[in-house]
Amino acid sequence: MEYWEQYLGLFLKEEDLEMARVVRSFVEKEIMPVRHLIDDDKDHTLIRKILQGLTNLGLQKAPFPKAYGGSEMNSIVTASVLHEELSRGDSGICTAANVTTWAWLPAIIAGNKAVLDAFAPSFCGDELKMACFAMTEPGGPHGGGGCDIENPSLHGKKIRTIARLDGNEWVINGQKMWASNSGVADLYCVLCTEDPELGEDGVALIYVPAGVNGLSFGKWEKKAGMEADVNCAMYLEDVRVPKEFRAAGPRKDFELLEYNIILARVLTAASAIGNAQATFETVLEYTGQRIVADKPIRDHSIAAGMLADMAIAIETARTYYLLTAYMLDHPEKYGPPTSNYIRSRASIAKVYAADVAVMVTNKAMELMGAYGYARDYHVEKYWRDSKIIQLWEGGAQLGRFDVCRGYYECNL
């Protein structure tokens, strides 16, 4: 916990440290003792119990307006601390819990009374509720995979989930892939377009409650890691919802989409460092206890150099994502949160942190040998869970394109 204190008065406030302590205590008591069981929890009994525990802490209702029973927690720095500490326990649990906020943000920011009145009270209650932000599509001859959907140079023209206004209802047809909490969520924020040719003006974020006619799902994806994060194909066939369930309206919905993409990069940078920090703690202890050639592994120069590289990478990545989170919290100083400048900084944070997590977990396994590969030591799961963080949100290469957008006119 001492590494958070160095940021007090710089990026963090006392309430951020308290948040870190509360989540750290929860992780140590509720996640770490059963962490080795999470990947085998095929019916999500254990996972939902952990998520319910986070609900009991008040994290589910945190972003909602106080009028609905929420806490109006809107600091990106605070959310970043939460993401790192929770991912130190399990980044799949972190994703499942916090994607609910991600899905809700467009309606909260837009102040959409229809959506808030209909669903916010239940999400601010004592029972676990989940939401899903459905964005990525399977693609086809037109392109349209995840990197196309999130690429600002394509202006939303690759979206093929179509929303058509019929009287007082939206009629939605399309397919989504890889959305976190898909198939298990109570509410979906679905990225649509009224017409691909309209580009940014056609983009629509529309809320769809679970159980409506025409909404169905495929089987859960079998993945290398992140088992607490459910992903499956989502099918929308003539799904009808009230026209008021659109987040904001033309152009505004595109701006909300862009904000969500940029925000997610900062927060998943924090998740990546949660994996790296936990791995570093494990390998630091292991190499201090394991004797090779009559002395601890970490007292050999080659191992010390590897541990130093891990520490340097973790500390610099953490500092940078906190800086970027601070920028998002202070648009009056750093400019609009959807500017190319902020997009570039958020992408630096995410690309770098994800690369750090992959490097740290890989090097830790080298230092621990077969023990690093064994499930008893947790490192192999951090290793598996880290890789997808590097790949999601448009992929590692789109992230690099977005870095360039902050420095020159990059239309890749």
MARDORO-974005 format. One record per residue: y, z, x of N, C-alpha, C in turn. Coordinates in steps of 0.2 Angstrom, whole numbers, padded with zeros to 4 digits, always signed. Layout:
N
YZXYZXYZX
...
end
This chain:
412
-0006+0000+0004+0000+0000+0000+0006+0000+0004
+0006+0002+0011+0012+0003+0015+0015-0004+0016
+0012-0009+0015+0015-0016+0016+0020-0017+0011
+0019-0015+0005+0024-0016+0000+0031-0012+0001
+0031-0007+0005+0037-0002+0006+0042-0006+0010
+0039-0010+0015+0044-0014+0019+0049-0018+0015
+0047-0020+0009+0051-0025+0005+0056-0021+0000
+0055-0014+0000+0059-0010-0005+0067-0011-0003
+0071-0013-0008+0078-0014-0006+0079-0021-0004
+0074-0025-0002+0075-0032+0000+0073-0036-0006
+0067-0036-0008+0065-0040-0014+0062-0035-0020
+0060-0029-0018+0056-0025-0022+0061-0019-0024
+0060-0016-0030+0063-0010-0033+0057-0005-0034
+0059+0001-0035+0055+0007-0036+0049+0005-0041
+0052+0002-0047+0047+0001-0052+0041-0005-0050
+0043-0009-0045+0038-0013-0042+0033-0010-0038
+0035-0005-0034+0030-0001-0031+0026+0003-0035
+0029+0006-0041+0025+0009-0046+0020+0005-0049
+0022-0001-0051+0017-0006-0053+0011-0007-0049
+0013-0008-0042+0008-0009-0037+0003-0003-0037
+0005+0003-0037+0001+0009-0037-0004+0009-0043
-0001+0008-0049-0005+0008-0055-0010+0003-0055
-0009-0003-0053-0014-0009-0053-0019-0007-0048
-0017-0005-0042-0021-0003-0036-0026+0002-0039
-0024+0007-0042-0028+0012-0045-0033+0009-0049
-0031+0005-0054-0036+0002-0059-0041-0002-0055
-0039-0006-0050-0043-0010-0047-0049-0006-0043
-0047-0001-0040-0051+0003-0036-0056+0007-0041
-0054+0009-0047-0059+0012-0051-0063+0008-0056
-0060+0002-0058-0063-0002-0063-0066-0008-0061
-0063-0011-0055-0066-0018-0053-0070-0017-0047
-0068-0014-0042-0072-0014-0035-0079-0011-0036
-0080-0006-0040-0087-0004-0041-0092-0008-0044
-0089-0013-0048-0093-0018-0052-0092-0025-0050
-0088-0026-0044-0086-0033-0042-0092-0037-0041
-0097-0035-0038-0103-0039-0036-0107-0041-0043
-0105-0038-0048-0109-0040-0055-0105-0045-0059
-0099-0047-0057-0095-0051-0061-0097-0058-0061
-0100-0061-0056-0102-0068-0056-0109-0069-0060
-0112-0063-0061-0118-0063-0065-0117-0061-0073
-0111-0060-0074-0109-0058-0081-0109-0064-0086
-0114-0067-0087-0114-0074-0091-0111-0073-0098
-0112-0068-0101-0109-0067-0108-0102-0064-0108
-0099-0062-0102-0093-0059-0101-0092-0052-0104
-0097-0049-0105-0097-0042-0108-0093-0037-0103
-0095-0037-0097-0091-0033-0092-0084-0036-0091
-0083-0042-0090-0077-0045-0089-0072-0043-0095
-0074-0044-0101-0070-0042-0107-0068-0035-0107
-0073-0031-0104-0072-0023-0104-0066-0022-0099
-0066-0026-0093-0061-0025-0088-0054-0027-0091
-0054-0033-0094-0048-0036-0097-0045-0031-0103
-0050-0028-0106-0048-0023-0111-0044-0017-0108
-0047-0015-0102-0044-0010-0098-0037-0012-0096
-0036-0018-0094-0029-0020-0093-0024-0020-0099
-0027-0022-0104-0023-0022-0111-0021-0015-0112
-0026-0010-0111-0024-0003-0112-0018+0000-0107
-0018-0004-0102-0012-0002-0097-0006-0005-0099
-0006-0009-0104+0000-0012-0107+0002-0019-0104
-0002-0022-0100-0001-0028-0096+0000-0034-0101
-0005-0034-0107-0005-0039-0111+0002-0040-0115
+0005-0035-0117+0011-0035-0121+0017-0035-0116
+0017-0035-0110+0022-0034-0105+0028-0039-0106
+0026-0046-0107+0032-0051-0107+0035-0052-0114
+0032-0049-0119+0035-0050-0126+0041-0046-0127
+0045-0049-0132+0051-0045-0134+0050-0038-0137
+0054-0034-0136+0053-0027-0139+0053-0027-0146
+0056-0032-0149+0056-0032-0157+0049-0033-0159
+0044-0035-0155+0037-0037-0157+0033-0031-0154
+0035-0027-0151+0031-0021-0148+0030-0022-0140
+0033-0027-0137+0032-0029-0130+0037-0025-0126
+0037-0026-0119+0040-0023-0114+0046-0027-0111
+0046-0033-0113+0051-0038-0110+0051-0038-0102
+0045-0038-0099+0045-0038-0092+0046-0045-0090
+0051-0047-0087+0053-0054-0085+0054-0055-0078
+0053-0050-0074+0054-0051-0066+0048-0055-0063
+0050-0060-0060+0045-0064-0056+0042-0060-0050
+0047-0057-0047+0045-0052-0041+0039-0047-0044
+0041-0044-0049+0036-0039-0052+0029-0042-0054
+0030-0048-0057+0024-0052-0059+0020-0054-0052
+0023-0056-0047+0020-0057-0041+0016-0052-0038
+0019-0046-0038+0016-0040-0035+0009-0038-0040
+0010-0039-0046+0004-0038-0051-0001-0043-0049
+0001-0050-0048-0004-0055-0046-0008-0053-0040
-0004-0051-0035-0008-0050-0028-0012-0044-0029
-0010-0038-0032-0014-0032-0032-0020-0034-0037
-0020-0037-0042-0025-0038-0047-0030-0043-0043
-0028-0048-0040-0032-0053-0036-0036-0050-0030
-0033-0045-0028-0036-0041-0022-0043-0038-0025
-0043-0037-0032-0049-0035-0035-0053-0041-0037
-0050-0045-0041-0054-0051-0043-0049-0056-0045
-0048-0062-0042-0043-0067-0044-0045-0070-0051
-0052-0071-0052-0054-0073-0059-0051-0069-0065
-0052-0062-0064-0049-0057-0069-0042-0058-0069
-0039-0059-0063-0031-0060-0063-0029-0066-0067
-0033-0071-0066-0031-0078-0070-0032-0077-0077
-0038-0074-0079-0039-0074-0086-0034-0069-0090
-0032-0064-0086-0027-0059-0089-0020-0063-0090
-0018-0066-0084-0011-0068-0084-0010-0075-0087
-0015-0079-0088-0014-0086-0091-0011-0084-0098
-0013-0079-0101-0010-0077-0108-0003-0077-0108
+0000-0074-0103+0007-0074-0102+0010-0081-0101
+0007-0085-0096+0009-0092-0095+0009-0096-0101
+0004-0095-0105+0004-0099-0112+0009-0097-0116
+0011-0091-0116+0016-0088-0121+0023-0090-0119
+0024-0091-0112+0031-0091-0110+0036-0096-0113
+0033-0103-0114+0038-0107-0118+0040-0105-0124
+0036-0102-0128+0038-0099-0135+0043-0093-0134
+0042-0089-0129+0046-0083-0128+0053-0085-0125
+0053-0090-0120+0059-0092-0117+0063-0096-0123
+0060-0100-0127+0063-0104-0132+0065-0099-0138
+0063-0093-0138+0064-0089-0144+0061-0092-0150
+0055-0095-0150+0052-0098-0156+0050-0093-0161
+0054-0092-0166+0053-0086-0171+0046-0087-0175
+0045-0094-0177+0039-0095-0181+0033-0093-0177
+0032-0095-0170+0026-0093-0166+0026-0086-0165
+0032-0083-0163+0032-0076-0162+0030-0072-0168
+0033-0073-0173+0032-0070-0180+0024-0070-0181
+0021-0076-0180+0014-0077-0183+0009-0074-0178
+0011-0073-0171+0005-0071-0167+0007-0066-0162
+0014-0065-0161+0016-0059-0156+0013-0052-0158
+0014-0050-0164+0012-0043-0166+0005-0042-0164
+0000-0047-0164-0007-0045-0163-0008-0045-0155
-0004-0049-0151-0004-0049-0144-0001-0043-0141
+0003-0039-0145+0006-0033-0143+0002-0027-0145
-0003-0028-0148-0007-0023-0151-0012-0020-0145
-0017-0016-0148-0021-0012-0143-0028-0016-0142
-0029-0022-0145-0035-0026-0144-0034-0031-0140
-0039-0033-0135-0038-0039-0131-0037-0045-0135
-0032-0049-0133-0031-0056-0135-0030-0060-0130
-0032-0066-0130-0031-0071-0125-0028-0077-0127
-0024-0080-0123-0021-0087-0124-0022-0092-0118
-0021-0098-0120-0023-0104-0115-0017-0109-0115
-0016-0111-0109-0011-0116-0108-0015-0122-0106
-0015-0127-0111-0020-0133-0110-0016-0139-0108
-0017-0141-0102-0012-0146-0099-0016-0152-0096
-0021-0151-0092-0025-0156-0088-0029-0160-0093
-0029-0166-0092-0034-0171-0096-0039-0174-0091
-0044-0177-0094-0049-0181-0090-0047-0187-0087
-0042-0190-0089-0039-0196-0086-0043-0202-0088
-0042-0208-0085-0045-0214-0087-0042-0220-0083
-0043-0226-0085-0040-0232-0082-0032-0231-0081
-0029-0227-0085-0022-0226-0085-0020-0221-0080
-0025-0218-0077-0024-0212-0073-0024-0206-0077
-0019-0201-0076-0019-0196-0081-0023-0189-0080
-0026-0189-0074-0029-0183-0072-0024-0177-0070
-0026-0171-0068-0022-0166-0067-0016-0167-0063
-0017-0171-0057-0011-0172-0053-0006-0177-0056
-0008-0182-0060-0004-0186-0064+0000-0182-0069
-0003-0178-0073+0001-0174-0078+0006-0169-0075
+0005-0167-0069+0010-0162-0066+0015-0165-0061
+0014-0172-0060+0018-0176-0055+0025-0177-0059
+0030-0174-0056+0037-0176-0060+0039-0183-0059
+0037-0186-0054+0039-0193-0054+0036-0198-0059
+0031-0195-0063+0028-0199-0068+0031-0197-0075
+0035-0192-0075+0039-0191-0081+0035-0190-0088
+0029-0187-0087+0025-0186-0093+0022-0192-0096
+0023-0198-0093+0020-0204-0096+0013-0205-0096
+0009-0201-0092+0002-0201-0092-0002-0197-0097
+0002-0193-0100-0001-0189-0106-0004-0193-0111
-0010-0191-0113-0013-0195-0119-0015-0191-0125
-0014-0185-0125-0015-0180-0131-0008-0182-0135
-0010-0185-0141-0004-0187-0145-0003-0183-0151
+0004-0181-0152+0006-0177-0157+0010-0181-0162
+0008-0182-0168+0012-0186-0173+0014-0181-0179
+0020-0182-0180+0023-0178-0186+0022-0181-0193
+0018-0177-0197+0016-0180-0203+0019-0175-0208
+0025-0176-0211+0028-0171-0216+0030-0165-0212
+0027-0159-0214+0029-0153-0211+0024-0151-0206
+0020-0155-0204+0014-0154-0199+0014-0158-0193
+0012-0156-0188+0010-0160-0182+0002-0161-0183
+0001-0167-0181-0006-0169-0181-0008-0171-0174
-0013-0168-0171-0014-0169-0164-0021-0171-0162
-0021-0176-0158-0028-0179-0156-0028-0180-0148
-0033-0178-0145-0033-0179-0138-0039-0174-0135
-0039-0174-0128-0044-0170-0125-0041-0167-0119
-0043-0160-0118-0040-0157-0112-0046-0154-0108
-0045-0153-0101-0050-0151-0096-0047-0145-0092
-0052-0141-0090-0050-0136-0085-0045-0131-0086
-0043-0130-0093-0038-0125-0094-0042-0118-0094
-0038-0113-0091-0041-0107-0091-0041-0103-0098
-0046-0100-0099-0047-0096-0106-0049-0101-0111
-0050-0108-0110-0052-0112-0115-0059-0110-0118
-0059-0111-0125-0065-0109-0128-0065-0102-0130
-0062-0097-0127-0062-0090-0128-0055-0088-0130
-0050-0092-0130-0043-0089-0132-0042-0089-0139
-0037-0085-0141-0035-0084-0148-0029-0089-0150
-0026-0091-0145-0020-0096-0146-0020-0100-0140
-0018-0107-0142-0017-0112-0137-0010-0115-0137
-0008-0116-0131-0001-0120-0130-0004-0126-0127
-0003-0132-0131-0006-0138-0129+0000-0143-0127
-0001-0146-0121+0003-0151-0119+0002-0157-0122
+0007-0160-0126+0006-0166-0130+0011-0171-0128
+0011-0177-0131+0017-0182-0131+0017-0185-0138
+0023-0186-0140+0024-0190-0146+0023-0198-0145
+0024-0200-0139+0023-0207-0137+0024-0207-0129
+0019-0209-0125+0019-0209-0118+0025-0213-0115
+0027-0218-0119+0033-0222-0117+0039-0219-0117
+0040-0213-0121+0046-0209-0121+0047-0205-0115
+0042-0204-0111+0042-0200-0105+0044-0193-0107
+0049-0191-0103+0051-0184-0104+0053-0182-0111
+0056-0186-0114+0058-0185-0121+0053-0184-0126
+0047-0187-0124+0041-0187-0129+0037-0181-0128
+0038-0177-0122+0033-0171-0121+0034-0166-0126
+0029-0163-0129+0029-0158-0134+0024-0153-0132
+0026-0146-0132+0022-0141-0131+0021-0138-0138
+0015-0138-0141+0013-0136-0147+0008-0131-0148
+0009-0125-0151+0004-0120-0152-0001-0121-0157
-0007-0120-0155-0013-0121-0160-0017-0114-0160
-0018-0111-0166-0022-0105-0166-0030-0107-0166
-0034-0103-0163-0041-0104-0163-0043-0104-0170
-0049-0108-0171-0052-0109-0177-0049-0114-0182
-0044-0117-0180-0041-0123-0185-0046-0128-0185
-0046-0132-0191-0050-0138-0191-0049-0143-0186
-0054-0146-0183-0053-0151-0178-0053-0149-0171
-0053-0143-0170-0053-0140-0163-0060-0138-0161
-0062-0141-0156-0069-0139-0153-0069-0139-0146
-0075-0137-0143-0075-0136-0136-0082-0138-0133
-0082-0140-0127-0088-0141-0123-0091-0135-0120
-0096-0136-0116-0100-0130-0113-0095-0128-0107
-0096-0121-0105-0093-0119-0100-0094-0122-0093
-0089-0123-0089-0091-0127-0083-0094-0122-0078
-0099-0125-0074-0102-0121-0069-0099-0122-0062
-0096-0117-0060-0091-0117-0054-0094-0113-0048
-0091-0114-0042-0093-0111-0036-0091-0104-0037
-0085-0102-0040-0082-0096-0040-0078-0095-0047
-0074-0090-0047-0069-0088-0052-0073-0088-0059
-0078-0085-0059-0082-0084-0065-0079-0081-0071
-0074-0076-0069-0071-0073-0075-0066-0077-0078
-0064-0083-0075-0060-0088-0078-0064-0093-0082
-0064-0094-0088-0068-0098-0092-0064-0105-0092
-0068-0110-0091-0065-0117-0091-0070-0122-0095
-0068-0125-0100-0072-0130-0103-0068-0136-0106
-0071-0141-0108-0068-0147-0111-0065-0144-0118
-0059-0147-0120-0056-0145-0127-0055-0152-0130
-0057-0152-0137-0056-0158-0141-0052-0157-0147
-0047-0161-0148-0043-0160-0154-0043-0167-0158
-0046-0166-0164-0047-0172-0168-0043-0170-0175
-0038-0173-0176-0033-0172-0182-0032-0165-0183
-0030-0161-0178-0029-0154-0178-0022-0154-0181
-0021-0150-0187-0014-0149-0190-0012-0142-0189
-0005-0142-0187-0002-0136-0187+0005-0137-0189
+0009-0131-0192+0016-0132-0194+0020-0135-0189
+0025-0139-0191+0030-0142-0186+0034-0137-0182
+0035-0131-0185+0038-0125-0182+0035-0123-0176
+0028-0125-0175+0024-0122-0169+0025-0126-0163
+0030-0131-0163+0032-0134-0157+0037-0129-0153
+0036-0128-0147+0040-0123-0143+0047-0124-0144
+0050-0129-0143+0057-0130-0143+0060-0136-0146
+0057-0142-0143+0060-0149-0145+0060-0154-0140
+0062-0160-0141+0063-0165-0136+0067-0163-0130
+0065-0165-0124+0068-0164-0118+0067-0156-0116
+0068-0152-0121+0068-0144-0119+0061-0143-0118
+0056-0146-0121+0049-0144-0120+0047-0147-0113
+0050-0152-0111+0048-0155-0104+0051-0150-0099
+0057-0147-0100+0060-0142-0095+0056-0136-0095
+0053-0134-0101+0048-0128-0101+0042-0129-0097
+0039-0135-0098+0033-0137-0094+0035-0137-0087
+0040-0140-0085+0042-0140-0077+0043-0133-0075
+0046-0128-0079+0047-0121-0077+0040-0118-0076
+0035-0119-0081+0029-0116-0080+0025-0118-0074
+0025-0125-0072+0022-0127-0067+0025-0124-0060
+0031-0124-0060+0034-0121-0054+0033-0113-0053
+0033-0110-0059+0032-0103-0059+0025-0101-0057
+0020-0105-0059+0013-0104-0058+0012-0105-0050
+0015-0109-0047+0014-0110-0040+0016-0104-0036
+0021-0100-0038+0023-0094-0035+0018-0089-0036
+0016-0088-0042+0011-0083-0044+0004-0084-0041
+0002-0090-0041-0005-0091-0038-0004-0091-0030
+0002-0091-0027+0002-0090-0020+0001-0082-0019
+0003-0078-0024+0002-0071-0024-0005-0069-0025
-0009-0073-0029-0016-0072-0030-0020-0074-0024
-0018-0079-0021-0021-0081-0015-0021-0076-0009
-0015-0073-0009-0014-0068-0004-0018-0061-0006
-0019-0060-0012-0023-0055-0014-0030-0055-0011
-0033-0061-0012-0039-0063-0009-0039-0062-0001
-0034-0064+0002-0034-0064+0009-0033-0057+0011
-0029-0053+0008-0028-0046+0010-0034-0042+0009
-0038-0043+0004-0044-0039+0003-0049-0041+0008
-0049-0047+0010-0054-0049+0015-0052-0047+0022
-0046-0046+0023-0043-0044+0029-0045-0036+0030
-0044-0033+0025-0046-0025+0025-0053-0025+0026
-0057-0029+0023-0065-0028+0024-0067-0030+0031
-0064-0035+0034-0066-0038+0041-0063-0033+0046
-0057-0030+0045-0054-0025+0049-0059-0019+0050
-0061-0017+0044-0066-0011+0045-0072-0013+0048
-0075-0018+0046-0082-0020+0048-0082-0021+0056
-0077-0025+0059-0076-0026+0066-0074-0020+0070
-0072-0015+0066-0071-0008+0070-0077-0004+0070
-0082-0005+0066-0088-0001+0066-0094-0005+0069
-0094-0012+0069-0100-0015+0072-0099-0016+0079
-0104-0014+0083-0104-0014+0090-0108-0020+0093
-0105-0023+0097-0107-0029+0101-0106-0028+0108
-0111-0029+0113-0109-0028+0120-0106-0022+0121
-0108-0016+0118-0106-0010+0119-0099-0008+0117
-0096-0012+0113-0090-0010+0110-0088-0013+0104
-0084-0011+0099-0083-0014+0093-0081-0021+0093
-0083-0025+0089-0081-0032+0089-0074-0033+0090
-0069-0030+0086-0062-0031+0087-0059-0029+0093
-0063-0026+0098-0061-0024+0104-0062-0030+0109
-0065-0035+0107-0066-0041+0111-0060-0046+0110
-0058-0049+0115-0052-0053+0115-0052-0058+0110
-0057-0062+0109-0058-0068+0105-0057-0065+0098
-0061-0060+0096-0060-0057+0089-0053-0054+0088
-0050-0051+0093-0043-0048+0092-0039-0054+0090
-0039-0059+0094-0035-0065+0092-0036-0068+0085
-0042-0068+0083-0043-0071+0076-0040-0066+0071
-0041-0059+0072-0038-0054+0067-0030-0055+0068
-0028-0056+0073-0020-0057+0074-0018-0063+0070
-0022-0068+0070-0020-0074+0067-0020-0073+0059
-0025-0069+0057-0025-0067+0050-0019-0063+0048
-0018-0058+0052-0012-0054+0050-0005-0058+0050
-0004-0062+0055+0002-0066+0055+0002-0070+0049
-0003-0074+0047-0003-0078+0041-0002-0074+0035
-0005-0069+0034-0005-0065+0027+0003-0062+0027
+0005-0059+0032+0012-0056+0032+0017-0062+0030
+0017-0067+0034+0022-0072+0033+0021-0076+0026
+0015-0077+0023+0014-0080+0017+0017-0075+0011
+0015-0069+0012+0018-0064+0007+0025-0064+0007
+0028-0063+0013+0036-0063+0013+0039-0069+0010
+0036-0075+0011+0039-0081+0008+0038-0082+0001
+0032-0080-0002+0031-0080-0009+0036-0075-0013
+0037-0069-0010+0042-0064-0013+0049-0067-0012
+0051-0070-0007+0057-0074-0007+0058-0079-0012
+0053-0083-0013+0053-0088-0019+0054-0085-0025
+0050-0080-0027+0050-0076-0033+0057-0073-0034
+0060-0070-0029+0067-0068-0029+0072-0073-0031
+0071-0079-0028+0075-0085-0030+0075-0087-0037
+0068-0087-0040+0067-0088-0047+0071-0083-0051
+0071-0076-0049+0074-0071-0053+0082-0071-0053
+0085-0075-0048+0092-0076-0047+0094-0083-0047
+0094-0086-0053+0096-0093-0053+0104-0094-0052
+0107-0088-0054+0115-0088-0053+0117-0089-0046
+0112-0088-0041+0113-0089-0034+0110-0095-0031
+0104-0096-0033+0099-0101-0030+0099-0107-0035
+0102-0108-0040+0102-0114-0045+0096-0114-0050
+0096-0119-0054+0091-0119-0059+0084-0119-0057
+0080-0115-0060+0073-0114-0058+0068-0121-0058
+0071-0126-0061+0067-0132-0061+0070-0137-0057
+0075-0135-0052+0078-0140-0048+0073-0142-0042
+0074-0148-0039+0069-0150-0034+0069-0145-0028
+0075-0141-0027+0075-0136-0022+0070-0130-0023
+0070-0128-0029+0066-0122-0031+0059-0125-0031
+0058-0131-0034+0051-0134-0034+0048-0134-0027
+0052-0136-0022+0050-0137-0015+0048-0130-0013
+0052-0125-0014+0051-0118-0011+0044-0115-0014
+0044-0116-0021+0038-0114-0024+0031-0117-0022
+0032-0124-0020+0026-0127-0018+0025-0125-0010
+0030-0124-0006+0028-0121+0000+0024-0115+0000
+0027-0110-0005+0023-0104-0006+0016-0105-0007
+0015-0109-0012+0008-0110-0015+0004-0113-0010
+0006-0119-0007+0002-0123-0002+0000-0118+0004
+0005-0115+0007+0004-0111+0013-0001-0105+0011
+0001-0101+0006-0003-0096+0004-0011-0097+0003
-0012-0103-0001-0019-0105-0002-0022-0107+0004
-0019-0111+0009-0022-0112+0015-0023-0106+0019
-0019-0101+0019-0020-0095+0022-0026-0091+0019
-0027-0091+0013-0033-0088+0010-0039-0091+0012
-0039-0098+0012-0045-0101+0014-0047-0100+0021
-0042-0100+0026-0043-0099+0033-0045-0091+0034
-0042-0087+0031-0044-0080+0032-0051-0078+0030
-0053-0080+0024-0060-0079+0021-0065-0083+0026
-0063-0089+0028-0068-0092+0032-0069-0089+0039
-0063-0087+0042-0063-0083+0049-0067-0076+0048
-0066-0073+0042-0069-0067+0041-0076-0067+0041
-0079-0073+0038-0086-0074+0038-0089-0075+0045
-0085-0079+0049-0087-0080+0056-0088-0073+0060
-0083-0069+0059-0083-0062+0062-0089-0058+0060
-0090-0058+0053-0096-0054+0050-0102-0057+0051
-0103-0063+0052-0109-0067+0052-0113-0067+0046
-0119-0065+0046-0123-0065+0039-0121-0060+0034
-0118-0055+0037-0115-0050+0032-0109-0052+0028
-0106-0057+0031-0100-0060+0027-0103-0064+0022
-0109-0067+0023-0112-0072+0018-0115-0068+0013
-0116-0061+0014-0120-0057+0009-0115-0055+0003
-0118-0054-0003-0114-0052-0008-0112-0045-0008
-0115-0041-0004-0114-0034-0004-0107-0032-0001
-0104-0037+0003-0098-0036+0007-0092-0039+0003
-0093-0043-0002-0088-0046-0006-0084-0052-0003
-0085-0052+0004-0081-0058+0007-0083-0065+0005
-0089-0066+0004-0091-0072+0001-0089-0074-0005
-0087-0069-0010-0084-0071-0016-0077-0072-0015
-0073-0069-0011-0066-0070-0010-0066-0077-0007
-0071-0079-0003-0071-0086+0000-0072-0091-0005
-0076-0090-0010-0078-0095-0015-0072-0095-0020
-0069-0089-0021-0063-0089-0026-0057-0092-0024
-0056-0092-0017-0050-0094-0014-0049-0102-0014
-0055-0106-0014-0054-0113-0013-0051-0116-0019
-0053-0114-0025-0050-0117-0031-0042-0116-0032
-0040-0110-0029-0033-0109-0029-0029-0115-0025
-0032-0117-0020-0030-0122-0016-0030-0129-0019
-0034-0130-0024-0035-0136-0028-0032-0137-0034
-0030-0131-0038-0028-0132-0044-0020-0133-0044
-0017-0134-0050-0010-0136-0051-0008-0142-0047
-0012-0147-0048-0011-0154-0046-0014-0155-0039
-0017-0150-0036-0020-0151-0030-0016-0150-0023
-0019-0149-0018-0015-0148-0012-0010-0153-0009
-0012-0160-0011-0008-0165-0008-0002-0166-0013
-0003-0165-0019+0003-0166-0024+0008-0160-0022
+0005-0154-0020+0010-0149-0018+0014-0151-0012
+0011-0154-0008+0015-0156-0002+0020-0162-0004
+0018-0166-0008+0023-0171-0011+0029-0167-0014
+0028-0162-0017+0033-0158-0021+0037-0154-0015
+0034-0152-0010+0038-0149-0004+0043-0154-0002
+0041-0161-0001+0046-0166+0001+0052-0167-0003
+0051-0166-0010+0056-0167-0015+0062-0163-0014
+0061-0157-0010+0067-0153-0009+0071-0156-0003
+0068-0161+0001+0072-0163+0007+0074-0170+0007
+0071-0174+0003+0073-0181+0002+0071-0184-0005
+0073-0190-0006+0071-0193-0013+0064-0196-0012
+0059-0191-0014+0052-0193-0014+0049-0195-0020
+0047-0201-0021+0044-0203-0028+0037-0204-0028
+0033-0201-0023+0026-0201-0023+0023-0198-0029
end
